[in-house]
């Protein structure tokens, strides 16, 4: 699923950059080489790198089981799908010899994601049907944290911008009772 999010964002950004720059062969690329100590940033390229994954705890399911009540039977436990909500931190890196080119391309990345903050099936038919919605927000890092990211990547600082991509949802398919019939639905007053 994470690969689909990356590919989708890369393709959307590439289409925008082709229109804005007029360069047909220019594309955002993924980092291809990685050693245990560093990643190799492609030269003369705009790269996308996943720098962190975090669980969105706001939507965390309280329990994987829910009690079902039936007046004629004893309470039973039914497995519910366990959903895992993730946020991805994606760093867009402009690694060009020409510093002006770096700044121009980062400006275009920021401009694109500022005007396209939300991707869903209505405005983005290319979005995978497994993904309901993606929301992007610019992340403001203090200098120390930015230094830590570049240290972890094993590279000196290169002009870049960090975005938080909200909510990639993983569903635990193994916990679903596939093929089971729903025999009753109970609605309880809020006072219970």
Buried (B, 14 or more C-beta within 10 A) or exposed (E): EEEEBBBBBBEBBBEBBBEBEEEEEBBBBBBEEEEEEEBEBBEEBBBBBBBBEEEBEEEEEEEEEEEBEEEEEEEEEEBBEBEBBBBBBBBBBBBBEEEEBBEBBBEBBBEBBEEBEEBEEEEBEEBEEEBEBBEBEEBEEEEEEBEEBBEEBBBEEBBBBBBBBBBBBEEBEEEEEEEEEEEEEEEEEEEE
